[in-house]
C-alpha cells in the first residue's frame, strides 16, 4: 500500500529519499524559490503557487482557488500509487495536510470523511488543514459538506515548530 508523506519545505529532499518517493506536490507562495529533489522528475512534480490564506486574497497574496484544487485532483488521479508521494508547503501544517485529505478522497471517494480526518489527526496532531482548500475540495469532489464538517470536528492542531512530517496512508489500516 502506498502513502502520502506530508512535510515542510525544509525537508522535502530528505523525505523523498527516505521514503523512495517518485511524485511531489508543492503548495508554496508564487515567488518562493526552491530546488526540486533530483530523484523527482519534472513531469512528476506539481507546483501550485498559493499563499496560506483562507480569504480571497489581496495585493500580492494568492488565495487557493478552484483551479489549484482541480489541478491537484488531476495530478493525483494520474499517479499510479505504486510509490509514495510527498506533499509539502512551507511548514507542513495547513496547505499540505488539506491537499493530502483532498488527494485521498480524489483517489478513494468511498472513504468516510470523518474517519479520514481522524486518521489525519492521529498521524499529525499539529495539522490544521487550510479551510479554503478544504471548502474547495469538498465542493469539487461533491462531498456535500462532509469534508468541511470532518475537518471542523478535529479542530485546530497543536502548536508546532514546523519540522514535523507525517505519513497518511491511502487506505485505513485495521488499527486506525
VMD Tcl script that builds the backbone (N, CA, C; Angstrom):
set m [mol new atoms 528]
animate dup $m
set s [atomselect $m all]
$s set {name element resname resid chain x y z} {
  {N N UNK 1 A 0.846 -1.174 0.000}
  {CA C UNK 1 A 0.000 0.000 0.000}
  {C C UNK 1 A 0.894 1.241 0.000}
  {N N UNK 2 A 0.593 2.169 -0.874}
  {CA C UNK 2 A 1.394 3.374 -0.926}
  {C C UNK 2 A 0.839 4.425 0.024}
  {N N UNK 3 A 1.493 5.571 0.032}
  {CA C UNK 3 A 1.161 6.571 1.034}
  {C C UNK 3 A 1.504 7.964 0.542}
  {N N UNK 4 A 0.965 8.932 1.261}
  {CA C UNK 4 A 1.299 10.330 1.055}
  {C C UNK 4 A 2.086 10.764 2.286}
  {N N UNK 5 A 3.241 11.381 2.050}
  {CA C UNK 5 A 4.045 11.889 3.146}
  {C C UNK 5 A 3.965 13.400 3.094}
  {N N UNK 6 A 3.577 14.002 4.197}
  {CA C UNK 6 A 3.463 15.454 4.289}
  {C C UNK 6 A 4.647 15.965 5.086}
  {N N UNK 7 A 5.276 17.031 4.563}
  {CA C UNK 7 A 6.433 17.581 5.251}
  {C C UNK 7 A 6.567 19.071 4.958}
  {N N UNK 8 A 7.416 19.755 5.722}
  {CA C UNK 8 A 7.712 21.151 5.420}
  {C C UNK 8 A 8.715 21.248 4.272}
  {N N UNK 9 A 8.806 22.420 3.684}
  {CA C UNK 9 A 9.732 22.662 2.578}
  {C C UNK 9 A 11.158 22.254 2.922}
  {N N UNK 10 A 11.600 22.557 4.121}
  {CA C UNK 10 A 12.989 22.309 4.517}
  {C C UNK 10 A 13.399 20.842 4.445}
  {N N UNK 11 A 12.445 19.923 4.449}
  {CA C UNK 11 A 12.827 18.507 4.475}
  {C C UNK 11 A 12.343 17.711 3.259}
  {N N UNK 12 A 12.020 18.370 2.145}
  {CA C UNK 12 A 11.492 17.603 1.001}
  {C C UNK 12 A 12.513 16.625 0.426}
  {N N UNK 13 A 13.753 17.032 0.294}
  {CA C UNK 13 A 14.752 16.135 -0.303}
  {C C UNK 13 A 14.986 14.917 0.580}
  {N N UNK 14 A 15.231 15.160 1.860}
  {CA C UNK 14 A 15.474 14.056 2.801}
  {C C UNK 14 A 14.261 13.127 2.867}
  {N N UNK 15 A 13.066 13.693 2.882}
  {CA C UNK 15 A 11.834 12.901 2.953}
  {C C UNK 15 A 11.645 12.070 1.696}
  {N N UNK 16 A 11.865 12.677 0.537}
  {CA C UNK 16 A 11.708 11.953 -0.725}
  {C C UNK 16 A 12.680 10.779 -0.807}
  {N N UNK 17 A 13.920 10.997 -0.417}
  {CA C UNK 17 A 14.926 9.932 -0.459}
  {C C UNK 17 A 14.581 8.831 0.540}
  {N N UNK 18 A 14.277 9.209 1.779}
  {CA C UNK 18 A 13.996 8.217 2.824}
  {C C UNK 18 A 12.822 7.321 2.464}
  {N N UNK 19 A 11.797 7.874 1.829}
  {CA C UNK 19 A 10.595 7.097 1.519}
  {C C UNK 19 A 10.566 6.554 0.089}
  {N N UNK 20 A 11.556 6.901 -0.731}
  {CA C UNK 20 A 11.566 6.436 -2.115}
  {C C UNK 20 A 10.441 7.043 -2.940}
  {N N UNK 21 A 10.114 8.292 -2.674}
  {CA C UNK 21 A 9.019 8.962 -3.385}
  {C C UNK 21 A 9.383 9.240 -4.836}
  {N N UNK 22 A 8.391 9.178 -5.685}
  {CA C UNK 22 A 8.583 9.477 -7.106}
  {C C UNK 22 A 7.750 10.666 -7.559}
  {N N UNK 23 A 6.843 11.140 -6.710}
  {CA C UNK 23 A 5.966 12.257 -7.046}
  {C C UNK 23 A 6.026 13.305 -5.939}
  {N N UNK 24 A 5.834 14.574 -6.330}
  {CA C UNK 24 A 5.929 15.679 -5.398}
  {C C UNK 24 A 4.874 16.720 -5.723}
  {N N UNK 25 A 4.164 17.169 -4.696}
  {CA C UNK 25 A 3.223 18.282 -4.824}
  {C C UNK 25 A 3.729 19.391 -3.910}
  {N N UNK 26 A 3.919 20.578 -4.486}
  {CA C UNK 26 A 4.388 21.749 -3.746}
  {C C UNK 26 A 3.281 22.784 -3.713}
  {N N UNK 27 A 2.862 23.166 -2.530}
  {CA C UNK 27 A 1.865 24.222 -2.345}
  {C C UNK 27 A 2.597 25.359 -1.649}
  {N N UNK 28 A 3.078 26.311 -2.430}
  {CA C UNK 28 A 4.032 27.279 -1.918}
  {C C UNK 28 A 3.768 28.636 -2.571}
  {N N UNK 29 A 4.124 29.709 -1.893}
  {CA C UNK 29 A 3.923 31.056 -2.437}
  {C C UNK 29 A 4.585 31.180 -3.808}
  {N N UNK 30 A 3.966 31.973 -4.653}
  {CA C UNK 30 A 4.391 32.080 -6.052}
  {C C UNK 30 A 5.876 32.375 -6.217}
  {N N UNK 31 A 6.424 33.279 -5.446}
  {CA C UNK 31 A 7.825 33.668 -5.622}
  {C C UNK 31 A 8.781 32.922 -4.701}
  {N N UNK 32 A 8.280 31.932 -3.975}
  {CA C UNK 32 A 9.127 31.130 -3.104}
  {C C UNK 32 A 9.953 30.188 -3.967}
  {N N UNK 33 A 11.240 30.348 -3.952}
  {CA C UNK 33 A 12.106 29.534 -4.797}
  {C C UNK 33 A 12.680 28.365 -3.989}
  {N N UNK 34 A 12.802 27.234 -4.636}
  {CA C UNK 34 A 13.392 26.052 -4.009}
  {C C UNK 34 A 13.810 25.093 -5.115}
  {N N UNK 35 A 14.600 24.102 -4.752}
  {CA C UNK 35 A 15.056 23.101 -5.707}
  {C C UNK 35 A 14.247 21.821 -5.545}
  {N N UNK 36 A 13.736 21.329 -6.649}
  {CA C UNK 36 A 13.046 20.036 -6.668}
  {C C UNK 36 A 14.103 18.955 -6.428}
  {N N UNK 37 A 13.837 18.000 -5.535}
  {CA C UNK 37 A 14.804 16.917 -5.318}
  {C C UNK 37 A 15.097 16.199 -6.634}
  {N N UNK 38 A 16.345 15.855 -6.854}
  {CA C UNK 38 A 16.781 15.251 -8.109}
  {C C UNK 38 A 16.098 13.942 -8.458}
  {N N UNK 39 A 15.653 13.169 -7.451}
  {CA C UNK 39 A 15.023 11.898 -7.780}
  {C C UNK 39 A 13.574 12.057 -8.246}
  {N N UNK 40 A 13.025 13.276 -8.191}
  {CA C UNK 40 A 11.674 13.544 -8.693}
  {C C UNK 40 A 11.815 14.179 -10.068}
  {N N UNK 41 A 11.318 13.511 -11.093}
  {CA C UNK 41 A 11.412 14.074 -12.435}
  {C C UNK 41 A 10.434 15.240 -12.585}
  {N N UNK 42 A 10.738 16.203 -13.453}
  {CA C UNK 42 A 9.885 17.393 -13.591}
  {C C UNK 42 A 8.417 17.071 -13.891}
  {N N UNK 43 A 8.157 16.039 -14.675}
  {CA C UNK 43 A 6.761 15.710 -15.018}
  {C C UNK 43 A 6.007 15.066 -13.857}
  {N N UNK 44 A 6.723 14.715 -12.803}
  {CA C UNK 44 A 6.092 14.136 -11.607}
  {C C UNK 44 A 6.081 15.128 -10.448}
  {N N UNK 45 A 6.222 16.403 -10.785}
  {CA C UNK 45 A 6.200 17.462 -9.779}
  {C C UNK 45 A 5.120 18.472 -10.147}
  {N N UNK 46 A 4.191 18.676 -9.238}
  {CA C UNK 46 A 3.137 19.668 -9.413}
  {C C UNK 46 A 3.401 20.809 -8.446}
  {N N UNK 47 A 3.564 22.020 -8.994}
  {CA C UNK 47 A 3.733 23.204 -8.145}
  {C C UNK 47 A 2.466 24.036 -8.245}
  {N N UNK 48 A 1.836 24.241 -7.097}
  {CA C UNK 48 A 0.630 25.060 -7.009}
  {C C UNK 48 A 0.999 26.326 -6.235}
  {N N UNK 49 A 1.077 27.436 -6.957}
  {CA C UNK 49 A 1.501 28.700 -6.365}
  {C C UNK 49 A 0.335 29.360 -5.644}
  {N N UNK 50 A 0.437 29.396 -4.305}
  {CA C UNK 50 A -0.614 29.996 -3.479}
  {C C UNK 50 A -0.049 30.339 -2.115}
  {N N UNK 51 A -0.693 31.281 -1.468}
  {CA C UNK 51 A -0.342 31.612 -0.094}
  {C C UNK 51 A -1.245 30.833 0.849}
  {N N UNK 52 A -0.827 30.756 2.095}
  {CA C UNK 52 A -1.618 30.053 3.110}
  {C C UNK 52 A -2.610 31.026 3.723}
  {N N UNK 53 A -3.669 31.307 2.969}
  {CA C UNK 53 A -4.705 32.210 3.439}
  {C C UNK 53 A -6.064 31.548 3.240}
  {N N UNK 54 A -7.040 32.022 3.990}
  {CA C UNK 54 A -8.385 31.442 3.920}
  {C C UNK 54 A -9.383 32.429 3.333}
  {N N UNK 55 A -8.886 33.541 2.799}
  {CA C UNK 55 A -9.764 34.534 2.184}
  {C C UNK 55 A -9.393 34.687 0.718}
  {N N UNK 56 A -10.105 35.540 0.000}
  {CA C UNK 56 A -9.955 35.638 -1.457}
  {C C UNK 56 A -8.610 36.171 -1.921}
  {N N UNK 57 A -7.856 36.807 -1.067}
  {CA C UNK 57 A -6.548 37.316 -1.456}
  {C C UNK 57 A -6.599 38.794 -1.782}
  {N N UNK 58 A -5.523 39.484 -1.477}
  {CA C UNK 58 A -5.401 40.906 -1.780}
  {C C UNK 58 A -3.949 41.190 -2.116}
  {N N UNK 59 A -3.759 42.212 -2.918}
  {CA C UNK 59 A -2.389 42.596 -3.255}
  {C C UNK 59 A -1.626 41.443 -3.875}
  {N N UNK 60 A -0.484 41.127 -3.278}
  {CA C UNK 60 A 0.379 40.065 -3.802}
  {C C UNK 60 A 0.018 38.679 -3.279}
  {N N UNK 61 A -0.980 38.576 -2.402}
  {CA C UNK 61 A -1.356 37.278 -1.849}
  {C C UNK 61 A -2.265 36.524 -2.827}
  {N N UNK 62 A -1.903 35.280 -3.090}
  {CA C UNK 62 A -2.677 34.435 -3.994}
  {C C UNK 62 A -3.429 33.404 -3.165}
  {N N UNK 63 A -4.737 33.474 -3.215}
  {CA C UNK 63 A -5.572 32.547 -2.449}
  {C C UNK 63 A -5.650 31.202 -3.149}
  {N N UNK 64 A -5.805 30.125 -2.382}
  {CA C UNK 64 A -6.117 28.836 -3.006}
  {C C UNK 64 A -7.401 28.994 -3.838}
  {N N UNK 65 A -7.403 28.390 -5.019}
  {CA C UNK 65 A -8.540 28.542 -5.930}
  {C C UNK 65 A -9.050 27.187 -6.402}
  {N N UNK 66 A -10.205 27.226 -7.037}
  {CA C UNK 66 A -10.765 26.002 -7.622}
  {C C UNK 66 A -9.800 25.429 -8.652}
  {N N UNK 67 A -9.137 26.285 -9.418}
  {CA C UNK 67 A -8.171 25.801 -10.418}
  {C C UNK 67 A -7.032 25.033 -9.756}
  {N N UNK 68 A -6.554 25.516 -8.611}
  {CA C UNK 68 A -5.498 24.798 -7.883}
  {C C UNK 68 A -5.974 23.404 -7.487}
  {N N UNK 69 A -7.171 23.339 -6.907}
  {CA C UNK 69 A -7.699 22.057 -6.433}
  {C C UNK 69 A -7.960 21.114 -7.605}
  {N N UNK 70 A -8.469 21.621 -8.709}
  {CA C UNK 70 A -8.696 20.777 -9.894}
  {C C UNK 70 A -7.388 20.216 -10.432}
  {N N UNK 71 A -6.323 21.027 -10.453}
  {CA C UNK 71 A -5.013 20.542 -10.910}
  {C C UNK 71 A -4.475 19.470 -9.962}
  {N N UNK 72 A -4.653 19.675 -8.660}
  {CA C UNK 72 A -4.231 18.679 -7.673}
  {C C UNK 72 A -4.952 17.358 -7.906}
  {N N UNK 73 A -6.250 17.418 -8.048}
  {CA C UNK 73 A -7.041 16.197 -8.251}
  {C C UNK 73 A -6.608 15.480 -9.523}
  {N N UNK 74 A -6.422 16.210 -10.592}
  {CA C UNK 74 A -5.975 15.603 -11.855}
  {C C UNK 74 A -4.606 14.933 -11.675}
  {N N UNK 75 A -3.683 15.606 -11.005}
  {CA C UNK 75 A -2.338 15.072 -10.788}
  {C C UNK 75 A -2.375 13.787 -9.975}
  {N N UNK 76 A -3.102 13.782 -8.852}
  {CA C UNK 76 A -3.105 12.582 -8.012}
  {C C UNK 76 A -3.852 11.423 -8.672}
  {N N UNK 77 A -4.828 11.725 -9.486}
  {CA C UNK 77 A -5.534 10.645 -10.184}
  {C C UNK 77 A -4.676 10.016 -11.287}
  {N N UNK 78 A -3.678 10.731 -11.770}
  {CA C UNK 78 A -2.741 10.178 -12.756}
  {C C UNK 78 A -1.616 9.387 -12.086}
  {N N UNK 79 A -1.388 9.609 -10.810}
  {CA C UNK 79 A -0.370 8.896 -10.037}
  {C C UNK 79 A -0.821 7.451 -9.874}
  {N N UNK 80 A 0.074 6.500 -10.108}
  {CA C UNK 80 A -0.327 5.091 -10.023}
  {C C UNK 80 A -0.351 4.560 -8.589}
  {N N UNK 81 A 0.147 5.329 -7.636}
  {CA C UNK 81 A 0.096 4.916 -6.237}
  {C C UNK 81 A 1.049 3.794 -5.879}
  {N N UNK 82 A 1.925 3.420 -6.780}
  {CA C UNK 82 A 2.847 2.312 -6.507}
  {C C UNK 82 A 4.022 2.743 -5.631}
  {N N UNK 83 A 4.320 4.023 -5.642}
  {CA C UNK 83 A 5.400 4.570 -4.822}
  {C C UNK 83 A 4.857 5.780 -4.074}
  {N N UNK 84 A 5.492 6.164 -2.981}
  {CA C UNK 84 A 4.990 7.290 -2.199}
  {C C UNK 84 A 5.019 8.624 -2.950}
  {N N UNK 85 A 4.161 9.518 -2.484}
  {CA C UNK 85 A 4.106 10.888 -2.965}
  {C C UNK 85 A 4.371 11.810 -1.778}
  {N N UNK 86 A 5.230 12.805 -1.989}
  {CA C UNK 86 A 5.482 13.820 -0.970}
  {C C UNK 86 A 4.627 15.042 -1.305}
  {N N UNK 87 A 3.942 15.551 -0.291}
  {CA C UNK 87 A 3.160 16.776 -0.409}
  {C C UNK 87 A 3.710 17.736 0.627}
  {N N UNK 88 A 4.070 18.942 0.194}
  {CA C UNK 88 A 4.651 19.892 1.144}
  {C C UNK 88 A 4.136 21.303 0.913}
  {N N UNK 89 A 4.266 22.080 1.951}
  {CA C UNK 89 A 4.070 23.521 1.885}
  {C C UNK 89 A 5.223 24.124 2.693}
  {N N UNK 90 A 5.102 25.354 3.135}
  {CA C UNK 90 A 6.200 25.981 3.874}
  {C C UNK 90 A 6.485 25.252 5.187}
  {N N UNK 91 A 5.427 25.002 5.995}
  {CA C UNK 91 A 5.602 24.407 7.320}
  {C C UNK 91 A 5.038 22.992 7.445}
  {N N UNK 92 A 4.250 22.529 6.483}
  {CA C UNK 92 A 3.648 21.199 6.580}
  {C C UNK 92 A 2.487 21.139 7.545}
  {N N UNK 93 A 1.823 22.271 7.767}
  {CA C UNK 93 A 0.780 22.353 8.780}
  {C C UNK 93 A -0.608 22.600 8.180}
  {N N UNK 94 A -0.720 23.418 7.159}
  {CA C UNK 94 A -2.028 23.869 6.702}
  {C C UNK 94 A -2.355 23.462 5.259}
  {N N UNK 95 A -1.618 24.000 4.293}
  {CA C UNK 95 A -1.918 23.695 2.892}
  {C C UNK 95 A -1.680 22.230 2.553}
  {N N UNK 96 A -0.544 21.690 2.968}
  {CA C UNK 96 A -0.241 20.306 2.587}
  {C C UNK 96 A -1.133 19.277 3.284}
  {N N UNK 97 A -1.492 19.413 4.564}
  {CA C UNK 97 A -2.464 18.463 5.116}
  {C C UNK 97 A -3.822 18.534 4.403}
  {N N UNK 98 A -4.253 19.748 4.039}
  {CA C UNK 98 A -5.507 19.879 3.285}
  {C C UNK 98 A -5.392 19.162 1.944}
  {N N UNK 99 A -4.268 19.363 1.260}
  {CA C UNK 99 A -4.057 18.705 -0.029}
  {C C UNK 99 A -4.005 17.190 0.114}
  {N N UNK 100 A -3.434 16.703 1.211}
  {CA C UNK 100 A -3.377 15.257 1.442}
  {C C UNK 100 A -4.786 14.682 1.597}
  {N N UNK 101 A -5.637 15.354 2.369}
  {CA C UNK 101 A -7.023 14.886 2.535}
  {C C UNK 101 A -7.758 14.876 1.193}
  {N N UNK 102 A -7.634 15.953 0.443}
  {CA C UNK 102 A -8.288 16.044 -0.868}
  {C C UNK 102 A -7.769 14.940 -1.786}
  {N N UNK 103 A -6.481 14.683 -1.742}
  {CA C UNK 103 A -5.874 13.653 -2.597}
  {C C UNK 103 A -6.434 12.269 -2.290}
  {N N UNK 104 A -6.510 11.926 -1.007}
  {CA C UNK 104 A -7.047 10.611 -0.632}
  {C C UNK 104 A -8.482 10.472 -1.140}
  {N N UNK 105 A -9.291 11.508 -0.949}
  {CA C UNK 105 A -10.694 11.435 -1.376}
  {C C UNK 105 A -10.837 11.439 -2.894}
  {N N UNK 106 A -9.905 12.055 -3.598}
  {CA C UNK 106 A -9.935 12.037 -5.061}
  {C C UNK 106 A -9.663 10.628 -5.589}
  {N N UNK 107 A -8.778 9.922 -4.920}
  {CA C UNK 107 A -8.412 8.571 -5.338}
  {C C UNK 107 A -9.402 7.537 -4.811}
  {N N UNK 108 A -9.864 7.745 -3.592}
  {CA C UNK 108 A -10.778 6.801 -2.933}
  {C C UNK 108 A -12.035 7.541 -2.456}
  {N N UNK 109 A -12.939 7.855 -3.372}
  {CA C UNK 109 A -14.141 8.621 -2.996}
  {C C UNK 109 A -15.049 7.891 -2.009}
  {N N UNK 110 A -14.869 6.594 -1.847}
  {CA C UNK 110 A -15.685 5.829 -0.903}
  {C C UNK 110 A -15.248 6.032 0.549}
  {N N UNK 111 A -14.111 6.671 0.760}
  {CA C UNK 111 A -13.611 6.917 2.124}
  {C C UNK 111 A -14.622 7.726 2.926}
  {N N UNK 112 A -14.701 7.440 4.199}
  {CA C UNK 112 A -15.536 8.205 5.115}
  {C C UNK 112 A -14.751 9.441 5.551}
  {N N UNK 113 A -15.332 10.617 5.333}
  {CA C UNK 113 A -14.637 11.873 5.605}
  {C C UNK 113 A -14.235 11.991 7.077}
  {N N UNK 114 A -15.146 11.656 7.981}
  {CA C UNK 114 A -14.859 11.774 9.411}
  {C C UNK 114 A -13.735 10.829 9.827}
  {N N UNK 115 A -13.767 9.613 9.344}
  {CA C UNK 115 A -12.710 8.651 9.677}
  {C C UNK 115 A -11.364 9.106 9.110}
  {N N UNK 116 A -11.373 9.666 7.904}
  {CA C UNK 116 A -10.142 10.162 7.291}
  {C C UNK 116 A -9.574 11.332 8.100}
  {N N UNK 117 A -10.427 12.255 8.507}
  {CA C UNK 117 A -9.964 13.398 9.301}
  {C C UNK 117 A -9.386 12.923 10.640}
  {N N UNK 118 A -10.002 11.934 11.245}
  {CA C UNK 118 A -9.471 11.379 12.500}
  {C C UNK 118 A -8.126 10.700 12.262}
  {N N UNK 119 A -7.966 10.035 11.121}
  {CA C UNK 119 A -6.678 9.428 10.750}
  {C C UNK 119 A -5.609 10.507 10.618}
  {N N UNK 120 A -5.998 11.617 9.997}
  {CA C UNK 120 A -5.066 12.740 9.865}
  {C C UNK 120 A -4.659 13.237 11.249}
  {N N UNK 121 A -5.628 13.449 12.122}
  {CA C UNK 121 A -5.325 13.974 13.459}
  {C C UNK 121 A -4.409 13.019 14.223}
  {N N UNK 122 A -4.646 11.707 14.096}
  {CA C UNK 122 A -3.794 10.721 14.774}
  {C C UNK 122 A -2.361 10.775 14.224}
  {N N UNK 123 A -2.225 10.904 12.920}
  {CA C UNK 123 A -0.907 10.952 12.288}
  {C C UNK 123 A -0.211 12.288 12.516}
  {N N UNK 124 A -1.004 13.360 12.647}
  {CA C UNK 124 A -0.439 14.707 12.717}
  {C C UNK 124 A -1.204 15.569 13.717}
  {N N UNK 125 A -0.876 15.462 14.991}
  {CA C UNK 125 A -1.566 16.279 15.990}
  {C C UNK 125 A -1.451 17.778 15.717}
  {N N UNK 126 A -0.449 18.179 14.944}
  {CA C UNK 126 A -0.192 19.587 14.644}
  {C C UNK 126 A -0.961 20.110 13.423}
  {N N UNK 127 A -1.551 19.253 12.634}
  {CA C UNK 127 A -2.164 19.681 11.370}
  {C C UNK 127 A -3.409 20.532 11.596}
  {N N UNK 128 A -3.470 21.617 10.839}
  {CA C UNK 128 A -4.648 22.492 10.803}
  {C C UNK 128 A -4.927 22.763 9.327}
  {N N UNK 129 A -5.638 21.861 8.653}
  {CA C UNK 129 A -5.832 21.999 7.206}
  {C C UNK 129 A -6.434 23.347 6.807}
  {N N UNK 130 A -5.873 23.934 5.765}
  {CA C UNK 130 A -6.329 25.226 5.262}
  {C C UNK 130 A -7.820 25.170 4.935}
  {N N UNK 131 A -8.643 26.001 5.582}
  {CA C UNK 131 A -10.092 25.910 5.390}
  {C C UNK 131 A -10.562 26.237 3.971}
  {N N UNK 132 A -9.869 27.126 3.299}
  {CA C UNK 132 A -10.271 27.452 1.922}
  {C C UNK 132 A -10.048 26.250 0.999}
  {N N UNK 133 A -8.912 25.590 1.136}
  {CA C UNK 133 A -8.659 24.381 0.336}
  {C C UNK 133 A -9.681 23.299 0.659}
  {N N UNK 134 A -9.996 23.135 1.935}
  {CA C UNK 134 A -10.973 22.121 2.344}
  {C C UNK 134 A -12.337 22.429 1.738}
  {N N UNK 135 A -12.775 23.678 1.802}
  {CA C UNK 135 A -14.071 24.053 1.225}
  {C C UNK 135 A -14.110 23.814 -0.278}
  {N N UNK 136 A -13.043 24.188 -0.967}
  {CA C UNK 136 A -12.981 23.973 -2.415}
  {C C UNK 136 A -12.956 22.479 -2.746}
  {N N UNK 137 A -12.149 21.715 -2.008}
  {CA C UNK 137 A -12.086 20.274 -2.226}
  {C C UNK 137 A -13.424 19.611 -1.984}
  {N N UNK 138 A -14.115 20.012 -0.930}
  {CA C UNK 138 A -15.429 19.476 -0.610}
  {C C UNK 138 A -16.393 19.698 -1.778}
  {N N UNK 139 A -16.388 20.910 -2.285}
  {CA C UNK 139 A -17.302 21.256 -3.385}
  {C C UNK 139 A -16.952 20.505 -4.673}
  {N N UNK 140 A -15.694 20.555 -5.056}
  {CA C UNK 140 A -15.273 19.952 -6.332}
  {C C UNK 140 A -15.432 18.432 -6.309}
  {N N UNK 141 A -15.169 17.822 -5.163}
  {CA C UNK 141 A -15.304 16.365 -5.052}
  {C C UNK 141 A -16.732 15.922 -4.727}
  {N N UNK 142 A -17.642 16.858 -4.571}
  {CA C UNK 142 A -19.037 16.522 -4.303}
  {C C UNK 142 A -19.248 15.860 -2.956}
  {N N UNK 143 A -18.533 16.339 -1.920}
  {CA C UNK 143 A -18.632 15.731 -0.590}
  {C C UNK 143 A -19.840 16.258 0.195}
  {N N UNK 144 A -20.518 17.249 -0.325}
  {CA C UNK 144 A -21.758 17.773 0.285}
  {C C UNK 144 A -21.582 18.218 1.732}
  {N N UNK 145 A -20.459 18.860 2.010}
  {CA C UNK 145 A -20.203 19.389 3.350}
  {C C UNK 145 A -19.569 18.408 4.318}
  {N N UNK 146 A -19.433 17.146 3.922}
  {CA C UNK 146 A -18.883 16.140 4.844}
  {C C UNK 146 A -17.410 16.388 5.178}
  {N N UNK 147 A -16.625 16.792 4.181}
  {CA C UNK 147 A -15.204 17.053 4.431}
  {C C UNK 147 A -15.047 18.285 5.325}
  {N N UNK 148 A -15.812 19.315 5.049}
  {CA C UNK 148 A -15.760 20.531 5.875}
  {C C UNK 148 A -16.104 20.184 7.324}
  {N N UNK 149 A -17.184 19.456 7.523}
  {CA C UNK 149 A -17.615 19.081 8.878}
  {C C UNK 149 A -16.575 18.207 9.571}
  {N N UNK 150 A -15.982 17.297 8.844}
  {CA C UNK 150 A -14.980 16.391 9.425}
  {C C UNK 150 A -13.751 17.151 9.897}
  {N N UNK 151 A -13.303 18.109 9.105}
  {CA C UNK 151 A -12.125 18.897 9.491}
  {C C UNK 151 A -12.463 19.818 10.664}
  {N N UNK 152 A -13.650 20.388 10.657}
  {CA C UNK 152 A -14.060 21.213 11.811}
  {C C UNK 152 A -14.128 20.361 13.075}
  {N N UNK 153 A -14.559 19.134 12.953}
  {CA C UNK 153 A -14.697 18.253 14.115}
  {C C UNK 153 A -13.356 17.927 14.773}
  {N N UNK 154 A -12.281 17.833 13.995}
  {CA C UNK 154 A -10.974 17.534 14.610}
  {C C UNK 154 A -10.329 18.785 15.195}
  {N N UNK 155 A -10.817 19.962 14.824}
  {CA C UNK 155 A -10.335 21.211 15.404}
  {C C UNK 155 A -8.931 21.595 14.985}
  {N N UNK 156 A -8.486 22.673 15.568}
  {CA C UNK 156 A -7.158 23.209 15.298}
  {C C UNK 156 A -6.101 22.260 15.856}
  {N N UNK 157 A -5.009 22.148 15.142}
  {CA C UNK 157 A -3.916 21.299 15.584}
  {C C UNK 157 A -3.102 21.931 16.700}
  {N N UNK 158 A -2.245 21.126 17.285}
  {CA C UNK 158 A -1.363 21.578 18.358}
  {C C UNK 158 A -0.279 22.499 17.795}
  {N N UNK 159 A 0.305 23.294 18.649}
  {CA C UNK 159 A 1.419 24.153 18.242}
  {C C UNK 159 A 2.584 23.271 17.775}
  {N N UNK 160 A 3.343 23.788 16.827}
  {CA C UNK 160 A 4.467 23.030 16.283}
  {C C UNK 160 A 5.572 23.986 15.867}
  {N N UNK 161 A 6.765 23.459 15.743}
  {CA C UNK 161 A 7.886 24.265 15.271}
  {C C UNK 161 A 8.043 24.177 13.754}
  {N N UNK 162 A 7.149 23.449 13.096}
  {CA C UNK 162 A 7.199 23.361 11.641}
  {C C UNK 162 A 8.215 22.376 11.101}
  {N N UNK 163 A 8.675 21.484 11.928}
  {CA C UNK 163 A 9.639 20.479 11.460}
  {C C UNK 163 A 9.062 19.073 11.451}
  {N N UNK 164 A 7.792 18.951 11.726}
  {CA C UNK 164 A 7.172 17.623 11.820}
  {C C UNK 164 A 6.672 17.153 10.462}
  {N N UNK 165 A 7.005 15.939 10.123}
  {CA C UNK 165 A 6.489 15.285 8.925}
  {C C UNK 165 A 5.565 14.158 9.380}
  {N N UNK 166 A 4.690 13.709 8.495}
  {CA C UNK 166 A 3.832 12.586 8.844}
  {C C UNK 166 A 3.430 11.821 7.599}
  {N N UNK 167 A 2.997 10.589 7.819}
  {CA C UNK 167 A 2.558 9.710 6.735}
  {C C UNK 167 A 1.044 9.544 6.841}
  {N N UNK 168 A 0.367 9.723 5.714}
  {CA C UNK 168 A -1.067 9.465 5.624}
  {C C UNK 168 A -1.256 8.333 4.619}
  {N N UNK 169 A -1.541 7.112 5.098}
  {CA C UNK 169 A -1.756 6.013 4.157}
  {C C UNK 169 A -2.983 6.285 3.280}
  {N N UNK 170 A -2.978 5.742 2.088}
  {CA C UNK 170 A -4.104 5.937 1.176}
  {C C UNK 170 A -5.349 5.217 1.662}
  {N N UNK 171 A -5.184 4.189 2.456}
  {CA C UNK 171 A -6.314 3.426 2.993}
  {C C UNK 171 A -6.145 3.283 4.501}
  {N N UNK 172 A -7.253 3.179 5.196}
  {CA C UNK 172 A -7.223 2.939 6.631}
  {C C UNK 172 A -6.667 1.542 6.888}
  {N N UNK 173 A -5.884 1.433 7.954}
  {CA C UNK 173 A -5.405 0.129 8.362}
  {C C UNK 173 A -6.378 -0.421 9.420}
  {N N UNK 174 A -6.237 -1.664 9.760}
  {CA C UNK 174 A -7.143 -2.307 10.713}
  {C C UNK 174 A -7.141 -1.590 12.059}
  {N N UNK 175 A -5.980 -1.072 12.485}
  {CA C UNK 175 A -5.897 -0.448 13.812}
  {C C UNK 175 A -6.127 1.062 13.780}
  {N N UNK 176 A -6.523 1.646 12.659}
  {CA C UNK 176 A -6.751 3.089 12.588}
  {C C UNK 176 A -8.022 3.494 13.288}
}
mol reanalyze $m
mol bondsrecalc $m
mol representation Tube
mol addrep $m
